[in-house]
């Protein structure tokens, strides 16, 4: 990876966030595949990369 964010979770991030009380579904659209596939959560350990180097 050259630029971006790397997150390691051994399960779906959406499911992980709900199970660990970092996210609560408030609207029906938040249960739909389109929402789930774009879901991100800043509460999980993650790493930022720029030009291939961890920042």
Protein Blocks (a to p, Z undefined) as FASTA:
>chain_A
ZZdcddddfbdfklmmmmnopaccfbfklmpmklmmmgccfkbccdddeehiaZZ
